[in-house]
Amino acid sequence: MTSVAEGVIDRGAVDELQASFGGELVRPDDGDYDEHRKVWNGSIDRRPGLIARCAGVADVRHAVRFAREHELVVAVRGGGHSFPGLSVCDDGMLIDLGPMKGIRVDPETGTVRAQAGVLLGELDRETQAFGLAVPAGIVTHTGLAGLTLGGGIGWIMRKYGLTIDQLQSVDVITADGELVKASEDHNADLFWGVRGGGGNFGIVTDFEFRLNPLGPYVVAGPVFWSMEDAPDVLRFYRDWVADCPDDLMTIVVQRRAPALPVVPPDLVGKLVVAVVACYAGPIEDGERVVRPLKEFGSPVLDLCQPKPYLAHQQMFDPSFRPGWWYYVRSCDVAELADDVIDIVVEHGTRITSPVSSIALWQMGGAVARVGEDATAFNGRHAGFTFNINGNSQTADGFEAERQWARDYWSALAPHHTSVYVNFLMEEGEDRVRQAYGADKYDRLKALKRAYDPTNFFRLNQNIKPD
Ligand SMILES: Cc1cc2nc3c(=O)[nH]c(=O)nc-3n(C[C@H](O)[C@H](O)[C@H](O)COP(=O)(O)OP(=O)(O)OC[C@H]3O[C@@H](n4cnc5c(N)ncnc54)[C@H](O)[C@@H]3O)c2cc1C
């Protein structure tokens, strides 16, 4: 047995692993160690004993077997965007899938295969070259793997469904290092579980998705009003989206106007409420559908117009830079009742940090047309999903931002229904159970007992086998 003392794994054993490893093994005394242990959330600072940067499936198998043999705690990293930093550990081994960037679009079958290190922007670039897309998230540097395994919500989900609703098959490396394929007709239990159950059952090395026609131009972007207008804007918004077509997806944002070239200097730093739209159908239809939004009240800035989908996908990137300090509280609500709107108005006016914000996601459409029990993902019938981000650029002021997010979320507590598992911090087993609902949680536990009875994969929103 190799000893793990102070986070250092026996050199001889690592040298042996290197002999069969195609990628890079990074140790604490290597020059690029800090670069590779860093994750998106700057408030997370953990030091793995070894980082296994996998070049392919064979490396993943070697890494899993090595970690098992040496009883190492294991973190698995796709894009490193877990809000609570679950994709890096202290001591033990970080299995980093980042180098696995393969993408193969097949326009004839309307499918795409993507490896576990692919980021959303990379996938979009390849698929949009053919006027096709997989519905995924709204920030291009997010990892496809972690996002998909939790469900995947984004700009075109109301038309085409969640990211998991496009999945045709996955390749999984299990806790004993075996390769298992899962699809509707092969290991269907596992296929059900990976569509929402996160990385609990193994390391997914390869995803196969169905593709959908999109753009490449869409009508998209934000319309901003002063936060003082939020009571009227939010009531108008609630009524307007109630009847809108599924081609339209919207997110309400509250924040201080960011210092970006598209924002007039006199607006920067002012409290604003925005409705960000994306219409996933013909441009003329989109222009007609968003017209009432653009004409409501007195917008202070209107950036909603025809643009390449790829450009729209990058819109939020500057607001969520890697390395800033991030904290999130999240919940689903059934509807934007008047008292929910009152809470949104009150807490929105208390934003102080230039990088704190909320995103209020409109759900429904194709997401809700898939059966509640078809996948492990819960919350298909949520009306709206809150993502309350208490952020700061450094440690300075972080605690105050976290408190703002907690207060906002607590005020909404009477209206909480479920919560999206990918928007959880480390909030304990009860919250994971809440995210799945009691029945699905029990089913997921049974699956965990079948595929990972020792809870080898436990740095995730963990479903304990017992
Ligand atoms: C800036 C930002 C924007 C976001 N936007 C959206 C959005 O628009 N829509 C949305 O649905 N979510 C969104 N999220 C949430 C996002 O889905 C999760 O943070 C997700 O976990 C990120 O995936 P990742 O691969 O980058 O994460 P990682 O931190 O690498 O991994 C997250 C979890 O998944 C596990 N994991 C990762 N890869 C694998 C794998 N191949 N096999 C098994 N387990 C694996 C990890 O061990 C960890 O537990 C966003 C998050 C951030 C930070």
Ligand as a Chemical Component Dictionary entry (heavy atoms), coordinates in Angstrom:
data_LIG
# 
_chem_comp.id                   LIG 
_chem_comp.type                 NON-POLYMER 
_chem_comp.pdbx_formal_charge   0 
_chem_comp.three_letter_code    LIG 
# 
loop_
_chem_comp_atom.comp_id 
_chem_comp_atom.atom_id 
_chem_comp_atom.alt_atom_id 
_chem_comp_atom.type_symbol 
_chem_comp_atom.charge 
_chem_comp_atom.model_Cartn_x 
_chem_comp_atom.model_Cartn_y 
_chem_comp_atom.model_Cartn_z 
_chem_comp_atom.pdbx_ordinal 
LIG C1  C1  C 0 -20.314 30.343 -14.890 1  
LIG C2  C2  C 0 -21.291 29.208 -14.790 2  
LIG C3  C3  C 0 -22.373 29.167 -15.635 3  
LIG C4  C4  C 0 -23.287 28.129 -15.555 4  
LIG N1  N1  N 0 -24.342 28.108 -16.408 5  
LIG C5  C5  C 0 -25.167 27.038 -16.405 6  
LIG C6  C6  C 0 -26.198 26.935 -17.368 7  
LIG O1  O1  O 0 -26.390 27.811 -18.189 8  
LIG N2  N2  N 0 -26.983 25.832 -17.346 9  
LIG C7  C7  C 0 -26.794 24.820 -16.442 10 
LIG O2  O2  O 0 -27.525 23.842 -16.497 11 
LIG N3  N3  N 0 -25.817 24.906 -15.510 12 
LIG C8  C8  C 0 -25.012 25.983 -15.475 13 
LIG N4  N4  N 0 -24.025 26.060 -14.548 14 
LIG C9  C9  C 0 -23.877 24.994 -13.556 15 
LIG C10 C10 C 0 -23.080 23.862 -14.170 16 
LIG O3  O3  O 0 -23.968 23.001 -14.855 17 
LIG C11 C11 C 0 -22.324 23.068 -13.103 18 
LIG O4  O4  O 0 -21.479 23.926 -12.400 19 
LIG C12 C12 C 0 -21.550 21.919 -13.732 20 
LIG O5  O5  O 0 -21.177 21.052 -12.724 21 
LIG C13 C13 C 0 -20.361 22.389 -14.493 22 
LIG O6  O6  O 0 -19.754 21.337 -15.173 23 
LIG P1  P1  P 0 -18.157 21.228 -15.237 24 
LIG O7  O7  O 0 -17.811 20.027 -16.032 25 
LIG O8  O8  O 0 -17.583 22.526 -15.621 26 
LIG O9  O9  O 0 -17.896 21.008 -13.699 27 
LIG P2  P2  P 0 -16.808 20.270 -12.834 28 
LIG O10 O10 O 0 -16.532 21.183 -11.706 29 
LIG O11 O11 O 0 -15.656 19.785 -13.604 30 
LIG O12 O12 O 0 -17.650 19.039 -12.328 31 
LIG C14 C14 C 0 -18.847 19.193 -11.623 32 
LIG C15 C15 C 0 -19.241 17.867 -10.977 33 
LIG O13 O13 O 0 -19.423 16.888 -12.002 34 
LIG C16 C16 C 0 -18.487 15.838 -11.854 35 
LIG N5  N5  N 0 -17.989 15.501 -13.190 36 
LIG C17 C17 C 0 -17.452 16.350 -14.085 37 
LIG N6  N6  N 0 -17.162 15.700 -15.227 38 
LIG C18 C18 C 0 -17.532 14.416 -15.037 39 
LIG C19 C19 C 0 -17.502 13.265 -15.850 40 
LIG N7  N7  N 0 -17.053 13.300 -17.087 41 
LIG N8  N8  N 0 -17.968 12.091 -15.345 42 
LIG C20 C20 C 0 -18.451 12.045 -14.081 43 
LIG N9  N9  N 0 -18.496 13.101 -13.266 44 
LIG C21 C21 C 0 -18.052 14.281 -13.741 45 
LIG C22 C22 C 0 -17.405 16.381 -10.963 46 
LIG O14 O14 O 0 -16.753 15.369 -10.257 47 
LIG C23 C23 C 0 -18.180 17.316 -10.048 48 
LIG O15 O15 O 0 -18.781 16.601 -9.010  49 
LIG C24 C24 C 0 -23.105 27.096 -14.598 50 
LIG C25 C25 C 0 -22.005 27.142 -13.744 51 
LIG C26 C26 C 0 -21.117 28.187 -13.839 52 
LIG C27 C27 C 0 -19.965 28.237 -12.899 53 
# 
loop_
_chem_comp_bond.comp_id 
_chem_comp_bond.atom_id_1 
_chem_comp_bond.atom_id_2 
_chem_comp_bond.value_order 
_chem_comp_bond.pdbx_ordinal 
LIG C1  C2  SING 1  
LIG C2  C3  SING 2  
LIG C2  C26 DOUB 3  
LIG C3  C4  DOUB 4  
LIG C4  N1  SING 5  
LIG C4  C24 SING 6  
LIG N1  C5  DOUB 7  
LIG C5  C6  SING 8  
LIG C5  C8  SING 9  
LIG C6  O1  DOUB 10 
LIG C6  N2  SING 11 
LIG N2  C7  SING 12 
LIG C7  O2  DOUB 13 
LIG C7  N3  SING 14 
LIG N3  C8  DOUB 15 
LIG C8  N4  SING 16 
LIG N4  C9  SING 17 
LIG N4  C24 SING 18 
LIG C9  C10 SING 19 
LIG C10 O3  SING 20 
LIG C10 C11 SING 21 
LIG C11 O4  SING 22 
LIG C11 C12 SING 23 
LIG C12 O5  SING 24 
LIG C12 C13 SING 25 
LIG C13 O6  SING 26 
LIG O6  P1  SING 27 
LIG P1  O7  DOUB 28 
LIG P1  O8  SING 29 
LIG P1  O9  SING 30 
LIG O9  P2  SING 31 
LIG P2  O10 DOUB 32 
LIG P2  O11 SING 33 
LIG P2  O12 SING 34 
LIG O12 C14 SING 35 
LIG C14 C15 SING 36 
LIG C15 O13 SING 37 
LIG C15 C23 SING 38 
LIG O13 C16 SING 39 
LIG C16 N5  SING 40 
LIG C16 C22 SING 41 
LIG N5  C17 SING 42 
LIG N5  C21 SING 43 
LIG C17 N6  DOUB 44 
LIG N6  C18 SING 45 
LIG C18 C19 SING 46 
LIG C18 C21 DOUB 47 
LIG C19 N7  SING 48 
LIG C19 N8  DOUB 49 
LIG N8  C20 SING 50 
LIG C20 N9  DOUB 51 
LIG N9  C21 SING 52 
LIG C22 O14 SING 53 
LIG C22 C23 SING 54 
LIG C23 O15 SING 55 
LIG C24 C25 DOUB 56 
LIG C25 C26 SING 57 
LIG C26 C27 SING 58 
# 
